[in-house]
Amino acid sequence: MKNAIINRLFLPIGFCILFFSSWGIAQPQITATDLLNMKGKSIVTSNDDRFSFQINVGMPGANQTWDLSMQTIPTPFVSTADYIEPAGTPFDTAFTDANLAIRYTDMSTPGFEGYAYYDVESAVWTELGTGTILPPPFDSTFARRQEVLASPLPITMNSTWTVVTYDTAGDYPNFATIDKDSCVILVDGWGTLTTEFGTYQCLRFQEQFFNQTQTIVNGIPISLDFEFYYIYRWINGELLEIAYAQSQDGETNPNFSNASGFSVISGVTTGIEDLNRENNLAESFQLEQNYPNPFNPSTTIRFSLQTAETVQLSIFNQLGQKVETLINEPMSAGSYSLTWNAEALPSGIYYYSLQAGNSKQMRKAILLK
């Protein structure tokens, strides 16, 4: 069975994140302008990686009321999606035709960065490919270009389309696996969604996701495995994907009640300026990805403290040697941002570590001069 959250992060974004621009009695629609207007926003998501739990996904149709307010996550792991300009990202030279990029980070894996690149035009949204940065001990960087239809544009209620992708891993024909992912997407409803974090006006997307994995040994197919899931996504015009739910493998009832994956939006920022207010209320201890990254020679680091603590924010090189201390003092609860100027340091990979009381997080920064 596939991990639900991994599916969510790495399936083509065309059936992961969609939204619309207007609400009311008139039917809403998704346009290229809506997509491009997301640049500068950072979406924080809490993810449930349990493999079995109960959920009420509600019904399709217009003017629906969906209630996920009781769908809490006992031990969430947090991920962030930053909508950015492609220029200046680590893989921009491989995707010069992109006009939108999304950077994914996972707070449980400091140093990990995933990038997705898109070409958004008036009548079609195309995913161009992805790039990945893995922290030590892997310490590798790789890009993969694969052009895939994300969706036709504009999209309205009852729109439907199909996305198909292929992926081969291994040393074909000696030993390899060939994955074929097919997803039929239907915009099956709109209405009001309530979560533990708020109430939103949303479109709902129903996805029928089918995966076929074939194993090849010495040029001969030796096995063929299948997976099938129903997936629902509740999409808001300003904040993108508000919630996500995935059925058990092999589910045949679109109104399923046993889920194998769930996520819900838990925080939003709309630019560095929003975090320049000291002592504003923070919901959790959090160290965000620096921006820009890569940078030269200055970058902004943002973090939040849920309680007053003595804070240490330090910079380390790839050898684990501390090269600079940016903060070492008691601080009040709140959200903060500061600028790190690395003019005196050589180009390379650095790690910035935030420790507050017993909590600690670390992230990766790339200095390119």
BALOBA-1460 file (C-alpha; in Angstrom, 3 decimals):
// residues 369
<rec num="1" residu="m" x="0.000" y="0.000" z="0.000"/>
<rec num="2" residu="k" x="1.333" y="3.422" z="-0.844"/>
<rec num="3" residu="n" x="1.992" y="6.018" z="1.849"/>
<rec num="4" residu="a" x="-0.843" y="8.504" z="1.518"/>
<rec num="5" residu="i" x="1.237" y="11.580" z="2.246"/>
<rec num="6" residu="i" x="4.003" y="10.639" z="-0.177"/>
<rec num="7" residu="n" x="1.322" y="10.301" z="-2.853"/>
<rec num="8" residu="r" x="0.035" y="13.726" z="-1.994"/>
<rec num="9" residu="l" x="3.405" y="15.418" z="-2.215"/>
<rec num="10" residu="f" x="4.708" y="13.841" z="-5.380"/>
<rec num="11" residu="l" x="1.786" y="13.093" z="-7.672"/>
<rec num="12" residu="p" x="1.436" y="15.656" z="-10.492"/>
<rec num="13" residu="i" x="0.227" y="18.839" z="-8.887"/>
<rec num="14" residu="g" x="-2.564" y="19.146" z="-11.442"/>
<rec num="15" residu="f" x="-4.611" y="16.772" z="-9.342"/>
<rec num="16" residu="c" x="-3.100" y="17.897" z="-6.058"/>
<rec num="17" residu="i" x="-3.744" y="21.641" z="-5.878"/>
<rec num="18" residu="l" x="-6.464" y="23.528" z="-7.740"/>
<rec num="19" residu="f" x="-8.586" y="26.498" z="-6.807"/>
<rec num="20" residu="f" x="-11.006" y="29.155" z="-8.076"/>
<rec num="21" residu="s" x="-11.453" y="32.922" z="-8.075"/>
<rec num="22" residu="s" x="-15.067" y="33.787" z="-7.321"/>
<rec num="23" residu="w" x="-18.007" y="32.568" z="-5.248"/>
<rec num="24" residu="g" x="-21.743" y="33.141" z="-5.028"/>
<rec num="25" residu="i" x="-24.752" y="31.766" z="-6.831"/>
<rec num="26" residu="a" x="-22.875" y="31.907" z="-10.133"/>
<rec num="27" residu="q" x="-20.722" y="28.871" z="-10.769"/>
<rec num="28" residu="p" x="-17.061" y="29.491" z="-9.768"/>
<rec num="29" residu="q" x="-14.165" y="28.826" z="-12.107"/>
<rec num="30" residu="i" x="-10.394" y="28.369" z="-12.020"/>
<rec num="31" residu="t" x="-8.300" y="30.535" z="-14.339"/>
<rec num="32" residu="a" x="-4.629" y="31.012" z="-15.153"/>
<rec num="33" residu="t" x="-4.705" y="34.323" z="-13.290"/>
<rec num="34" residu="d" x="-5.802" y="32.547" z="-10.121"/>
<rec num="35" residu="l" x="-2.873" y="30.156" z="-10.361"/>
<rec num="36" residu="l" x="-0.247" y="32.828" z="-10.979"/>
<rec num="37" residu="n" x="-1.601" y="35.016" z="-8.187"/>
<rec num="38" residu="m" x="-0.494" y="32.383" z="-5.664"/>
<rec num="39" residu="k" x="3.145" y="33.490" z="-5.902"/>
<rec num="40" residu="g" x="4.394" y="34.747" z="-2.569"/>
<rec num="41" residu="k" x="2.113" y="32.548" z="-0.455"/>
<rec num="42" residu="s" x="3.310" y="29.817" z="1.899"/>
<rec num="43" residu="i" x="0.844" y="27.113" z="2.940"/>
<rec num="44" residu="v" x="1.498" y="25.058" z="6.093"/>
<rec num="45" residu="t" x="-0.254" y="21.679" z="6.208"/>
<rec num="46" residu="s" x="-0.723" y="19.163" z="9.022"/>
<rec num="47" residu="n" x="-0.662" y="15.575" z="7.739"/>
<rec num="48" residu="d" x="-2.026" y="12.348" z="9.229"/>
<rec num="49" residu="d" x="0.108" y="9.345" z="8.258"/>
<rec num="50" residu="r" x="-1.973" y="6.680" z="10.004"/>
<rec num="51" residu="f" x="-3.105" y="3.897" z="7.679"/>
<rec num="52" residu="s" x="-6.649" y="3.476" z="8.984"/>
<rec num="53" residu="f" x="-9.091" y="5.878" z="10.652"/>
<rec num="54" residu="q" x="-12.712" y="7.011" z="10.276"/>
<rec num="55" residu="i" x="-13.802" y="10.044" z="8.266"/>
<rec num="56" residu="n" x="-16.975" y="11.612" z="6.829"/>
<rec num="57" residu="v" x="-16.241" y="12.897" z="3.321"/>
<rec num="58" residu="g" x="-19.813" y="14.127" z="2.735"/>
<rec num="59" residu="m" x="-21.777" y="14.256" z="-0.494"/>
<rec num="60" residu="p" x="-21.309" y="15.782" z="-3.972"/>
<rec num="61" residu="g" x="-23.412" y="18.588" z="-5.430"/>
<rec num="62" residu="a" x="-23.879" y="22.345" z="-5.321"/>
<rec num="63" residu="n" x="-24.130" y="24.395" z="-2.116"/>
<rec num="64" residu="q" x="-23.019" y="21.517" z="0.121"/>
<rec num="65" residu="t" x="-21.986" y="21.701" z="3.782"/>
<rec num="66" residu="w" x="-18.969" y="19.538" z="4.675"/>
<rec num="67" residu="d" x="-17.847" y="19.216" z="8.305"/>
<rec num="68" residu="l" x="-14.349" y="17.969" z="9.119"/>
<rec num="69" residu="s" x="-14.069" y="19.953" z="12.362"/>
<rec num="70" residu="m" x="-13.802" y="16.773" z="14.459"/>
<rec num="71" residu="q" x="-11.163" y="15.248" z="12.162"/>
<rec num="72" residu="t" x="-8.182" y="15.872" z="14.425"/>
<rec num="73" residu="i" x="-4.682" y="14.469" z="13.864"/>
<rec num="74" residu="p" x="-3.169" y="12.834" z="16.986"/>
<rec num="75" residu="t" x="0.464" y="13.190" z="15.884"/>
<rec num="76" residu="p" x="0.684" y="15.392" z="12.789"/>
<rec num="77" residu="f" x="3.748" y="15.924" z="10.685"/>
<rec num="78" residu="v" x="3.983" y="19.339" z="9.109"/>
<rec num="79" residu="s" x="4.876" y="20.264" z="5.541"/>
<rec num="80" residu="t" x="5.087" y="23.615" z="3.771"/>
<rec num="81" residu="a" x="4.406" y="24.605" z="0.154"/>
<rec num="82" residu="d" x="5.913" y="27.911" z="-0.985"/>
<rec num="83" residu="y" x="4.606" y="29.360" z="-4.276"/>
<rec num="84" residu="i" x="7.503" y="31.189" z="-5.886"/>
<rec num="85" residu="e" x="9.057" y="32.507" z="-9.076"/>
<rec num="86" residu="p" x="11.080" y="29.793" z="-10.850"/>
<rec num="87" residu="a" x="14.065" y="32.120" z="-11.375"/>
<rec num="88" residu="g" x="16.649" y="31.682" z="-8.645"/>
<rec num="89" residu="t" x="15.513" y="28.205" z="-7.614"/>
<rec num="90" residu="p" x="18.055" y="25.334" z="-7.696"/>
<rec num="91" residu="f" x="16.687" y="23.807" z="-10.926"/>
<rec num="92" residu="d" x="15.644" y="26.888" z="-12.898"/>
<rec num="93" residu="t" x="18.060" y="26.191" z="-15.758"/>
<rec num="94" residu="a" x="16.311" y="22.878" z="-16.439"/>
<rec num="95" residu="f" x="12.886" y="24.568" z="-16.584"/>
<rec num="96" residu="t" x="13.434" y="27.872" z="-18.356"/>
<rec num="97" residu="d" x="9.875" y="27.743" z="-19.740"/>
<rec num="98" residu="a" x="8.287" y="27.635" z="-16.277"/>
<rec num="99" residu="n" x="6.353" y="30.625" z="-14.921"/>
<rec num="100" residu="l" x="5.394" y="29.083" z="-11.555"/>
<rec num="101" residu="a" x="7.285" y="26.909" z="-9.058"/>
<rec num="102" residu="i" x="6.315" y="25.276" z="-5.772"/>
<rec num="103" residu="r" x="8.885" y="24.446" z="-3.117"/>
<rec num="104" residu="y" x="7.949" y="21.657" z="-0.663"/>
<rec num="105" residu="t" x="9.641" y="21.204" z="2.705"/>
<rec num="106" residu="d" x="8.977" y="18.681" z="5.463"/>
<rec num="107" residu="m" x="9.770" y="19.821" z="9.000"/>
<rec num="108" residu="s" x="10.497" y="16.249" z="10.086"/>
<rec num="109" residu="t" x="13.298" y="16.039" z="7.485"/>
<rec num="110" residu="p" x="15.543" y="19.112" z="7.815"/>
<rec num="111" residu="g" x="17.379" y="19.862" z="4.610"/>
<rec num="112" residu="f" x="14.866" y="18.168" z="2.307"/>
<rec num="113" residu="e" x="13.471" y="20.315" z="-0.513"/>
<rec num="114" residu="g" x="11.191" y="19.249" z="-3.353"/>
<rec num="115" residu="y" x="10.426" y="21.534" z="-6.293"/>
<rec num="116" residu="a" x="7.721" y="21.325" z="-8.956"/>
<rec num="117" residu="y" x="7.770" y="23.519" z="-12.066"/>
<rec num="118" residu="y" x="4.791" y="24.624" z="-14.196"/>
<rec num="119" residu="d" x="3.843" y="26.476" z="-17.333"/>
<rec num="120" residu="v" x="0.507" y="28.207" z="-16.765"/>
<rec num="121" residu="e" x="-1.220" y="29.485" z="-19.914"/>
<rec num="122" residu="s" x="-4.748" y="30.773" z="-20.463"/>
<rec num="123" residu="a" x="-6.153" y="27.447" z="-21.723"/>
<rec num="124" residu="v" x="-3.901" y="24.812" z="-20.153"/>
<rec num="125" residu="w" x="-1.792" y="24.149" z="-17.065"/>
<rec num="126" residu="t" x="1.257" y="21.930" z="-17.652"/>
<rec num="127" residu="e" x="3.572" y="20.357" z="-15.116"/>
<rec num="128" residu="l" x="7.091" y="20.465" z="-16.582"/>
<rec num="129" residu="g" x="8.925" y="18.356" z="-14.014"/>
<rec num="130" residu="t" x="10.411" y="18.190" z="-10.536"/>
<rec num="131" residu="g" x="13.654" y="18.648" z="-8.641"/>
<rec num="132" residu="t" x="14.769" y="17.208" z="-5.305"/>
<rec num="133" residu="i" x="17.447" y="18.107" z="-2.752"/>
<rec num="134" residu="l" x="18.244" y="15.379" z="-0.213"/>
<rec num="135" residu="p" x="20.188" y="16.195" z="2.986"/>
<rec num="136" residu="p" x="23.075" y="14.125" z="4.382"/>
<rec num="137" residu="p" x="23.747" y="11.245" z="4.466"/>
<rec num="138" residu="f" x="22.302" y="11.142" z="0.928"/>
<rec num="139" residu="d" x="23.408" y="14.703" z="0.098"/>
<rec num="140" residu="s" x="22.252" y="14.540" z="-3.504"/>
<rec num="141" residu="t" x="20.458" y="16.822" z="-5.945"/>
<rec num="142" residu="f" x="18.596" y="15.719" z="-9.054"/>
<rec num="143" residu="a" x="16.015" y="17.034" z="-11.515"/>
<rec num="144" residu="r" x="13.542" y="15.152" z="-13.679"/>
<rec num="145" residu="r" x="11.736" y="16.667" z="-16.629"/>
<rec num="146" residu="q" x="8.421" y="15.039" z="-17.552"/>
<rec num="147" residu="e" x="5.743" y="17.201" z="-19.168"/>
<rec num="148" residu="v" x="2.268" y="16.252" z="-17.961"/>
<rec num="149" residu="l" x="-1.135" y="17.860" z="-18.402"/>
<rec num="150" residu="a" x="-2.124" y="19.222" z="-15.012"/>
<rec num="151" residu="s" x="-5.522" y="20.466" z="-16.166"/>
<rec num="152" residu="p" x="-7.345" y="22.360" z="-18.884"/>
<rec num="153" residu="l" x="-8.284" y="25.943" z="-18.010"/>
<rec num="154" residu="p" x="-10.610" y="27.391" z="-16.969"/>
<rec num="155" residu="i" x="-12.229" y="24.763" z="-14.730"/>
<rec num="156" residu="t" x="-15.808" y="24.883" z="-13.469"/>
<rec num="157" residu="m" x="-18.209" y="22.644" z="-11.551"/>
<rec num="158" residu="n" x="-18.680" y="19.294" z="-13.375"/>
<rec num="159" residu="s" x="-15.385" y="19.656" z="-15.268"/>
<rec num="160" residu="t" x="-13.635" y="16.330" z="-15.738"/>
<rec num="161" residu="w" x="-10.299" y="15.248" z="-17.224"/>
<rec num="162" residu="t" x="-7.717" y="12.465" z="-16.991"/>
<rec num="163" residu="v" x="-4.011" y="12.625" z="-16.129"/>
<rec num="164" residu="v" x="-1.619" y="9.743" z="-16.903"/>
<rec num="165" residu="t" x="2.061" y="9.502" z="-15.924"/>
<rec num="166" residu="y" x="4.774" y="6.844" z="-16.327"/>
<rec num="167" residu="d" x="7.906" y="6.256" z="-14.267"/>
<rec num="168" residu="t" x="10.686" y="3.674" z="-14.699"/>
<rec num="169" residu="a" x="13.149" y="2.956" z="-11.887"/>
<rec num="170" residu="g" x="16.131" y="0.619" z="-11.863"/>
<rec num="171" residu="d" x="18.422" y="-0.790" z="-14.535"/>
<rec num="172" residu="y" x="16.127" y="-1.757" z="-17.379"/>
<rec num="173" residu="p" x="16.001" y="-4.492" z="-18.711"/>
<rec num="174" residu="n" x="18.121" y="-6.214" z="-16.011"/>
<rec num="175" residu="f" x="15.932" y="-5.199" z="-13.089"/>
<rec num="176" residu="a" x="13.393" y="-2.397" z="-13.114"/>
<rec num="177" residu="t" x="9.916" y="-1.353" z="-12.055"/>
<rec num="178" residu="i" x="7.549" y="0.490" z="-14.380"/>
<rec num="179" residu="d" x="4.823" y="2.577" z="-12.739"/>
<rec num="180" residu="k" x="1.766" y="3.845" z="-14.569"/>
<rec num="181" residu="d" x="-0.442" y="6.272" z="-12.648"/>
<rec num="182" residu="s" x="-3.878" y="7.191" z="-14.019"/>
<rec num="183" residu="c" x="-6.205" y="9.669" z="-12.375"/>
<rec num="184" residu="v" x="-9.712" y="10.636" z="-13.455"/>
<rec num="185" residu="i" x="-10.654" y="13.983" z="-11.872"/>
<rec num="186" residu="l" x="-14.217" y="15.292" z="-11.490"/>
<rec num="187" residu="v" x="-15.186" y="18.611" z="-9.926"/>
<rec num="188" residu="d" x="-18.173" y="17.113" z="-8.133"/>
<rec num="189" residu="g" x="-19.284" y="19.803" z="-5.681"/>
<rec num="190" residu="w" x="-18.951" y="23.189" z="-4.059"/>
<rec num="191" residu="g" x="-20.036" y="24.641" z="-0.733"/>
<rec num="192" residu="t" x="-18.836" y="25.321" z="2.812"/>
<rec num="193" residu="l" x="-16.120" y="23.283" z="4.532"/>
<rec num="194" residu="t" x="-15.489" y="23.490" z="8.294"/>
<rec num="195" residu="t" x="-12.230" y="22.243" z="9.822"/>
<rec num="196" residu="e" x="-10.715" y="22.634" z="13.286"/>
<rec num="197" residu="f" x="-8.809" y="25.632" z="11.921"/>
<rec num="198" residu="g" x="-11.699" y="27.517" z="10.289"/>
<rec num="199" residu="t" x="-14.567" y="27.611" z="7.788"/>
<rec num="200" residu="y" x="-13.963" y="28.024" z="4.061"/>
<rec num="201" residu="q" x="-15.862" y="28.205" z="0.791"/>
<rec num="202" residu="c" x="-14.556" y="25.340" z="-1.350"/>
<rec num="203" residu="l" x="-14.751" y="23.370" z="-4.537"/>
<rec num="204" residu="r" x="-14.491" y="19.593" z="-4.082"/>
<rec num="205" residu="f" x="-12.502" y="17.383" z="-6.431"/>
<rec num="206" residu="q" x="-13.164" y="13.655" z="-6.621"/>
<rec num="207" residu="e" x="-10.221" y="11.678" z="-7.994"/>
<rec num="208" residu="q" x="-10.190" y="8.020" z="-8.977"/>
<rec num="209" residu="f" x="-6.512" y="7.128" z="-8.746"/>
<rec num="210" residu="f" x="-5.200" y="3.883" z="-10.274"/>
<rec num="211" residu="n" x="-1.599" y="2.662" z="-10.053"/>
<rec num="212" residu="q" x="-0.097" y="-0.250" z="-11.991"/>
<rec num="213" residu="t" x="3.424" y="-1.442" z="-11.088"/>
<rec num="214" residu="q" x="5.207" y="-3.984" z="-13.263"/>
<rec num="215" residu="t" x="8.495" y="-5.609" z="-12.231"/>
<rec num="216" residu="i" x="10.967" y="-6.580" z="-14.985"/>
<rec num="217" residu="v" x="13.878" y="-9.029" z="-14.494"/>
<rec num="218" residu="n" x="16.189" y="-9.795" z="-17.416"/>
<rec num="219" residu="g" x="13.651" y="-8.272" z="-19.782"/>
<rec num="220" residu="i" x="10.813" y="-10.521" z="-18.572"/>
<rec num="221" residu="p" x="7.794" y="-9.236" z="-16.598"/>
<rec num="222" residu="i" x="7.611" y="-11.253" z="-13.380"/>
<rec num="223" residu="s" x="4.876" y="-9.442" z="-11.435"/>
<rec num="224" residu="l" x="2.074" y="-6.938" z="-11.885"/>
<rec num="225" residu="d" x="0.572" y="-5.101" z="-8.882"/>
<rec num="226" residu="f" x="-2.419" y="-2.756" z="-8.742"/>
<rec num="227" residu="e" x="-3.679" y="-0.074" z="-6.354"/>
<rec num="228" residu="f" x="-6.891" y="1.960" z="-6.481"/>
<rec num="229" residu="y" x="-7.959" y="4.864" z="-4.280"/>
<rec num="230" residu="y" x="-10.727" y="7.416" z="-4.092"/>
<rec num="231" residu="i" x="-9.319" y="10.837" z="-3.197"/>
<rec num="232" residu="y" x="-11.145" y="14.046" z="-2.252"/>
<rec num="233" residu="r" x="-9.655" y="17.527" z="-2.123"/>
<rec num="234" residu="w" x="-11.433" y="20.624" z="-0.831"/>
<rec num="235" residu="i" x="-10.018" y="23.665" z="-2.615"/>
<rec num="236" residu="n" x="-10.352" y="27.317" z="-1.640"/>
<rec num="237" residu="g" x="-9.801" y="30.266" z="-3.986"/>
<rec num="238" residu="e" x="-7.350" y="32.062" z="-1.722"/>
<rec num="239" residu="l" x="-5.639" y="29.321" z="0.296"/>
<rec num="240" residu="l" x="-5.517" y="26.428" z="-2.187"/>
<rec num="241" residu="e" x="-5.991" y="22.949" z="-0.772"/>
<rec num="242" residu="i" x="-7.803" y="23.187" z="2.551"/>
<rec num="243" residu="a" x="-8.197" y="19.459" z="3.175"/>
<rec num="244" residu="y" x="-7.404" y="16.098" z="1.578"/>
<rec num="245" residu="a" x="-8.759" y="12.605" z="2.237"/>
<rec num="246" residu="q" x="-7.741" y="9.265" z="0.721"/>
<rec num="247" residu="s" x="-9.591" y="5.955" z="0.926"/>
<rec num="248" residu="q" x="-8.200" y="2.522" z="1.646"/>
<rec num="249" residu="d" x="-6.634" y="0.678" z="-1.299"/>
<rec num="250" residu="g" x="-9.304" y="-1.132" z="-3.316"/>
<rec num="251" residu="e" x="-12.232" y="0.935" z="-2.033"/>
<rec num="252" residu="t" x="-15.261" y="0.749" z="-4.358"/>
<rec num="253" residu="n" x="-17.581" y="3.149" z="-2.523"/>
<rec num="254" residu="p" x="-16.961" y="6.828" z="-3.366"/>
<rec num="255" residu="n" x="-18.651" y="7.769" z="-0.071"/>
<rec num="256" residu="f" x="-16.014" y="5.869" z="1.913"/>
<rec num="257" residu="s" x="-15.661" y="6.180" z="5.694"/>
<rec num="258" residu="n" x="-12.301" y="4.441" z="6.309"/>
<rec num="259" residu="a" x="-9.365" y="6.641" z="5.299"/>
<rec num="260" residu="s" x="-5.671" y="5.920" z="4.806"/>
<rec num="261" residu="g" x="-4.580" y="9.556" z="4.493"/>
<rec num="262" residu="f" x="-5.755" y="12.979" z="5.609"/>
<rec num="263" residu="s" x="-4.310" y="16.494" z="5.671"/>
<rec num="264" residu="v" x="-5.620" y="19.936" z="6.558"/>
<rec num="265" residu="i" x="-4.261" y="23.441" z="6.176"/>
<rec num="266" residu="s" x="-2.986" y="24.743" z="9.521"/>
<rec num="267" residu="g" x="-1.225" y="27.999" z="8.687"/>
<rec num="268" residu="v" x="-0.650" y="30.594" z="5.978"/>
<rec num="269" residu="t" x="1.828" y="33.374" z="5.364"/>
<rec num="270" residu="t" x="1.695" y="35.811" z="2.468"/>
<rec num="271" residu="g" x="5.203" y="37.194" z="2.476"/>
<rec num="272" residu="i" x="8.035" y="38.033" z="4.835"/>
<rec num="273" residu="e" x="6.316" y="41.238" z="5.919"/>
<rec num="274" residu="d" x="3.597" y="39.247" z="7.681"/>
<rec num="275" residu="l" x="6.201" y="37.871" z="10.104"/>
<rec num="276" residu="n" x="7.953" y="41.118" z="10.910"/>
<rec num="277" residu="r" x="5.502" y="41.735" z="13.777"/>
<rec num="278" residu="e" x="7.226" y="40.714" z="17.002"/>
<rec num="279" residu="n" x="5.209" y="39.196" z="19.865"/>
<rec num="280" residu="n" x="2.265" y="38.163" z="17.682"/>
<rec num="281" residu="l" x="0.558" y="34.961" z="18.806"/>
<rec num="282" residu="a" x="2.209" y="31.756" z="17.533"/>
<rec num="283" residu="e" x="0.499" y="28.356" z="17.485"/>
<rec num="284" residu="s" x="3.634" y="26.202" z="17.527"/>
<rec num="285" residu="f" x="7.429" y="26.090" z="17.582"/>
<rec num="286" residu="q" x="8.478" y="26.368" z="13.942"/>
<rec num="287" residu="l" x="11.586" y="27.127" z="11.903"/>
<rec num="288" residu="e" x="10.767" y="27.976" z="8.299"/>
<rec num="289" residu="q" x="12.803" y="27.564" z="5.134"/>
<rec num="290" residu="n" x="14.953" y="30.602" z="4.436"/>
<rec num="291" residu="y" x="14.040" y="32.744" z="1.450"/>
<rec num="292" residu="p" x="15.497" y="33.184" z="-1.076"/>
<rec num="293" residu="n" x="17.324" y="29.880" z="-1.248"/>
<rec num="294" residu="p" x="19.844" y="29.620" z="-2.882"/>
<rec num="295" residu="f" x="20.908" y="33.148" z="-1.892"/>
<rec num="296" residu="n" x="23.727" y="35.668" z="-2.352"/>
<rec num="297" residu="p" x="24.752" y="37.045" z="0.085"/>
<rec num="298" residu="s" x="21.653" y="37.721" z="2.242"/>
<rec num="299" residu="t" x="18.571" y="35.667" z="3.068"/>
<rec num="300" residu="t" x="15.654" y="35.895" z="5.490"/>
<rec num="301" residu="i" x="15.077" y="33.327" z="8.242"/>
<rec num="302" residu="r" x="11.666" y="33.139" z="9.900"/>
<rec num="303" residu="f" x="10.637" y="31.274" z="13.045"/>
<rec num="304" residu="s" x="7.860" y="31.092" z="15.650"/>
<rec num="305" residu="l" x="7.900" y="30.455" z="19.401"/>
<rec num="306" residu="q" x="4.834" y="29.168" z="21.208"/>
<rec num="307" residu="t" x="6.229" y="30.071" z="24.643"/>
<rec num="308" residu="a" x="8.938" y="32.360" z="25.998"/>
<rec num="309" residu="e" x="12.309" y="30.591" z="25.844"/>
<rec num="310" residu="t" x="16.042" y="31.171" z="25.672"/>
<rec num="311" residu="v" x="16.727" y="30.965" z="21.935"/>
<rec num="312" residu="q" x="19.856" y="29.970" z="20.053"/>
<rec num="313" residu="l" x="19.985" y="30.349" z="16.269"/>
<rec num="314" residu="s" x="23.296" y="29.117" z="14.882"/>
<rec num="315" residu="i" x="24.885" y="28.464" z="11.483"/>
<rec num="316" residu="f" x="26.892" y="25.294" z="10.750"/>
<rec num="317" residu="n" x="28.958" y="24.229" z="7.728"/>
<rec num="318" residu="q" x="28.832" y="20.798" z="6.084"/>
<rec num="319" residu="l" x="31.430" y="19.477" z="8.548"/>
<rec num="320" residu="g" x="29.157" y="20.298" z="11.461"/>
<rec num="321" residu="q" x="31.333" y="23.214" z="12.592"/>
<rec num="322" residu="k" x="29.570" y="26.258" z="13.992"/>
<rec num="323" residu="v" x="30.494" y="29.290" z="11.879"/>
<rec num="324" residu="e" x="28.165" y="31.941" z="13.307"/>
<rec num="325" residu="t" x="25.621" y="32.561" z="16.062"/>
<rec num="326" residu="l" x="22.763" y="34.833" z="15.037"/>
<rec num="327" residu="i" x="20.727" y="34.775" z="18.268"/>
<rec num="328" residu="n" x="21.556" y="33.722" z="21.831"/>
<rec num="329" residu="e" x="19.105" y="35.379" z="24.204"/>
<rec num="330" residu="p" x="15.709" y="35.026" z="25.944"/>
<rec num="331" residu="m" x="12.770" y="35.782" z="23.645"/>
<rec num="332" residu="s" x="9.003" y="36.135" z="24.097"/>
<rec num="333" residu="a" x="6.421" y="33.954" z="22.359"/>
<rec num="334" residu="g" x="5.663" y="35.164" z="18.851"/>
<rec num="335" residu="s" x="6.815" y="35.110" z="15.236"/>
<rec num="336" residu="y" x="10.098" y="36.610" z="14.121"/>
<rec num="337" residu="s" x="12.181" y="37.218" z="11.018"/>
<rec num="338" residu="l" x="15.782" y="38.263" z="10.607"/>
<rec num="339" residu="t" x="18.280" y="38.703" z="7.793"/>
<rec num="340" residu="w" x="21.411" y="36.576" z="7.666"/>
<rec num="341" residu="n" x="24.250" y="38.189" z="5.711"/>
<rec num="342" residu="a" x="26.815" y="35.575" z="4.652"/>
<rec num="343" residu="e" x="29.126" y="37.954" z="2.801"/>
<rec num="344" residu="a" x="32.164" y="36.705" z="4.754"/>
<rec num="345" residu="l" x="31.507" y="33.020" z="4.053"/>
<rec num="346" residu="p" x="32.433" y="30.987" z="0.950"/>
<rec num="347" residu="s" x="29.838" y="29.424" z="-1.350"/>
<rec num="348" residu="g" x="28.482" y="26.135" z="-0.124"/>
<rec num="349" residu="i" x="25.802" y="24.311" z="1.829"/>
<rec num="350" residu="y" x="25.066" y="25.507" z="5.363"/>
<rec num="351" residu="y" x="22.650" y="24.425" z="8.079"/>
<rec num="352" residu="y" x="20.860" y="26.821" z="10.417"/>
<rec num="353" residu="s" x="19.686" y="25.395" z="13.728"/>
<rec num="354" residu="l" x="17.046" y="26.861" z="16.058"/>
<rec num="355" residu="q" x="16.911" y="25.688" z="19.670"/>
<rec num="356" residu="a" x="14.349" y="26.991" z="22.158"/>
<rec num="357" residu="g" x="14.154" y="25.141" z="25.461"/>
<rec num="358" residu="n" x="13.872" y="21.428" z="24.639"/>
<rec num="359" residu="s" x="12.712" y="22.038" z="21.058"/>
<rec num="360" residu="k" x="15.119" y="22.048" z="18.139"/>
<rec num="361" residu="q" x="14.817" y="22.238" z="14.347"/>
<rec num="362" residu="m" x="17.370" y="22.516" z="11.549"/>
<rec num="363" residu="r" x="17.170" y="23.518" z="7.894"/>
<rec num="364" residu="k" x="19.482" y="23.717" z="4.895"/>
<rec num="365" residu="a" x="20.593" y="26.899" z="3.118"/>
<rec num="366" residu="i" x="22.623" y="27.170" z="-0.097"/>
<rec num="367" residu="l" x="24.999" y="30.114" z="-0.581"/>
<rec num="368" residu="l" x="25.887" y="30.699" z="-4.259"/>
<rec num="369" residu="k" x="28.294" y="33.547" z="-5.037"/>
